[in-house]
Amino acid sequence: MSQQGGAAADNGVSPGNVPVCYYGGAGRVPAAMERRVRAAELFLRCAACGLAVLAAALLGADRQTRIIFTVQKEARFTDMQSLVFLVVANGMAACYSLLQGARCMVSILTGGVLISRPMAWAIFSCDQVMAYFTISAVAVAMEAAMIGKYGNMQFQWMKTCHLYKRFCAQAGGAVACAVAVSLNMVGISLVSAFNLFRLYGSGKGRK
């Protein structure tokens, strides 16, 4: 019996009744961990999609009109290129997260396992690009928001948020949502890195 059990283990058969997901000769992962990783990835992608849509909607609908010295001035997000960049970045992040979330859902429903290294590399690379893209957009928008709130005396840039308080408050909420999107994208990048590099693990069969 021990010899049969050892042979079964050498052939890659899970001993006992513990379910195991196999990745060819690259190793194996417990099915419970695989389910948790898939659920975490799906949650992060759905959260990123929802937050990105919310951030883009808040900025897109953000406008305020004031009369200054008998001149009517309307503040919109298109007045600042950094906010335009943030809207574009969040729109792209929402579309990308929606597509990848659909892929995760199909994988969960069909029980498929990602064992293709080229596909894993493609997902990992796209996740990295989107994470850097959203982080850079947030950094630029936060810098512009600080200038709008506090100004810059060295360059003689006046602060404007005391004139357009509602506009700045709504834009601040959108930037906060964008920060959450970037954090979600970082988490997604970590999950995709795990999904990729576990395919290169050294299993018993390879040794």
BAGUDO-988409 format. One line per field, with one value per residue (C-alpha): residue number from 1; x, y, z; residue in one letter. Coordinates in steps of 0.5 Angstrom, whole numbers. Example, Ala and Ser with C-alpha at 12.3 -4.5 7.8 and 13.67 -1.06 7.14 Angstrom:
! BAGUDO-988409
num [1, 2]
X [25, 27]
Y [-9, -2]
Z [16, 14]
residuo [a, s]
***
This chain:
! BAGUDO-988409
num [1, 2, 3, 4, 5, 6, 7, 8, 9, 10, 11, 12, 13, 14, 15, 16, 17, 18, 19, 20, 21, 22, 23, 24, 25, 26, 27, 28, 29, 30, 31, 32, 33, 34, 35, 36, 37, 38, 39, 40, 41, 42, 43, 44, 45, 46, 47, 48, 49, 50, 51, 52, 53, 54, 55, 56, 57, 58, 59, 60, 61, 62, 63, 64, 65, 66, 67, 68, 69, 70, 71, 72, 73, 74, 75, 76, 77, 78, 79, 80, 81, 82, 83, 84, 85, 86, 87, 88, 89, 90, 91, 92, 93, 94, 95, 96, 97, 98, 99, 100, 101, 102, 103, 104, 105, 106, 107, 108, 109, 110, 111, 112, 113, 114, 115, 116, 117, 118, 119, 120, 121, 122, 123, 124, 125, 126, 127, 128, 129, 130, 131, 132, 133, 134, 135, 136, 137, 138, 139, 140, 141, 142, 143, 144, 145, 146, 147, 148, 149, 150, 151, 152, 153, 154, 155, 156, 157, 158, 159, 160, 161, 162, 163, 164, 165, 166, 167, 168, 169, 170, 171, 172, 173, 174, 175, 176, 177, 178, 179, 180, 181, 182, 183, 184, 185, 186, 187, 188, 189, 190, 191, 192, 193, 194, 195, 196, 197, 198, 199, 200, 201, 202, 203, 204, 205, 206, 207]
X [0, 6, 9, 3, 2, 9, 8, 1, 5, 10, 5, 2, -4, -7, -6, -13, -19, -15, -17, -11, -11, -5, -1, 3, 10, 10, 7, 0, -4, -10, -16, -19, -13, -15, -22, -20, -15, -20, -25, -20, -19, -26, -28, -22, -23, -31, -29, -24, -29, -35, -30, -27, -34, -36, -30, -31, -38, -37, -32, -36, -42, -38, -39, -41, -42, -41, -41, -35, -35, -41, -38, -41, -35, -37, -32, -31, -27, -24, -21, -16, -12, -10, -17, -19, -13, -16, -23, -19, -15, -21, -25, -20, -19, -27, -27, -21, -23, -30, -27, -22, -28, -32, -26, -25, -33, -33, -27, -30, -36, -33, -28, -22, -15, -10, -4, -2, 4, 4, -4, -1, 4, -1, -5, 0, 3, -3, -5, 2, 1, -6, -3, 2, -3, -8, -3, 0, -6, -8, -1, -2, -9, -7, -2, -7, -12, -7, -5, -13, -14, -7, -4, 3, 6, 13, 9, 4, -2, -8, -12, -19, -23, -25, -29, -32, -33, -38, -34, -27, -31, -34, -27, -24, -29, -27, -20, -21, -25, -19, -14, -18, -18, -10, -10, -14, -10, -4, -8, -10, -2, 0, -5, -4, 4, 2, -2, 4, 10, 7, 7, 15, 15, 19, 14, 16, 15, 20, 26]
Y [0, 5, 3, 5, 11, 13, 12, 15, 21, 21, 21, 27, 24, 28, 23, 22, 27, 34, 37, 39, 44, 42, 46, 41, 40, 47, 45, 44, 49, 47, 48, 52, 57, 57, 59, 64, 67, 67, 70, 76, 77, 78, 82, 87, 87, 89, 94, 97, 98, 101, 106, 108, 109, 113, 117, 119, 120, 125, 129, 129, 132, 137, 144, 150, 157, 164, 171, 175, 182, 182, 176, 169, 164, 156, 151, 145, 139, 140, 147, 143, 138, 134, 132, 130, 126, 123, 122, 118, 114, 112, 110, 106, 102, 101, 98, 94, 92, 90, 85, 82, 81, 78, 73, 71, 70, 65, 62, 61, 58, 53, 51, 53, 54, 59, 54, 58, 62, 67, 68, 69, 74, 78, 79, 81, 86, 89, 89, 93, 98, 100, 100, 105, 109, 110, 112, 117, 120, 120, 124, 129, 130, 131, 136, 140, 139, 142, 148, 149, 149, 153, 156, 157, 164, 163, 162, 167, 162, 164, 159, 158, 153, 158, 161, 154, 150, 145, 144, 143, 138, 134, 134, 132, 126, 124, 124, 120, 114, 115, 113, 107, 105, 105, 101, 96, 96, 95, 89, 86, 86, 82, 77, 77, 76, 70, 67, 68, 66, 60, 57, 57, 53, 47, 41, 34, 32, 37, 35]
Z [0, 2, -5, -9, -5, -7, -14, -14, -11, -16, -22, -19, -16, -10, -4, 1, -1, -2, -8, -12, -18, -23, -27, -32, -30, -26, -20, -16, -12, -7, -10, -4, -5, -12, -11, -6, -11, -17, -12, -10, -17, -19, -13, -14, -22, -20, -15, -20, -25, -21, -18, -24, -27, -21, -21, -29, -28, -22, -26, -32, -29, -25, -26, -23, -25, -22, -23, -22, -24, -28, -32, -32, -31, -31, -28, -32, -31, -39, -36, -33, -37, -31, -30, -37, -37, -30, -34, -40, -35, -31, -37, -40, -33, -33, -39, -38, -31, -34, -40, -35, -30, -35, -36, -29, -29, -34, -32, -25, -28, -33, -28, -33, -30, -33, -35, -42, -40, -46, -44, -37, -39, -43, -37, -32, -37, -39, -31, -30, -35, -33, -25, -28, -32, -26, -21, -26, -27, -20, -18, -24, -21, -14, -16, -20, -14, -9, -13, -14, -7, -4, -10, -11, -9, -13, -20, -17, -19, -15, -11, -14, -10, -5, -11, -14, -7, -10, -16, -12, -7, -12, -16, -9, -9, -16, -14, -8, -12, -17, -12, -10, -17, -17, -11, -13, -20, -15, -12, -19, -21, -15, -16, -24, -22, -17, -23, -28, -23, -20, -27, -27, -20, -19, -18, -16, -23, -26, -21]
residuo [m, s, q, q, g, g, a, a, a, d, n, g, v, s, p, g, n, v, p, v, c, y, y, g, g, a, g, r, v, p, a, a, m, e, r, r, v, r, a, a, e, l, f, l, r, c, a, a, c, g, l, a, v, l, a, a, a, l, l, g, a, d, r, q, t, r, i, i, f, t, v, q, k, e, a, r, f, t, d, m, q, s, l, v, f, l, v, v, a, n, g, m, a, a, c, y, s, l, l, q, g, a, r, c, m, v, s, i, l, t, g, g, v, l, i, s, r, p, m, a, w, a, i, f, s, c, d, q, v, m, a, y, f, t, i, s, a, v, a, v, a, m, e, a, a, m, i, g, k, y, g, n, m, q, f, q, w, m, k, t, c, h, l, y, k, r, f, c, a, q, a, g, g, a, v, a, c, a, v, a, v, s, l, n, m, v, g, i, s, l, v, s, a, f, n, l, f, r, l, y, g, s, g, k, g, r, k]
***
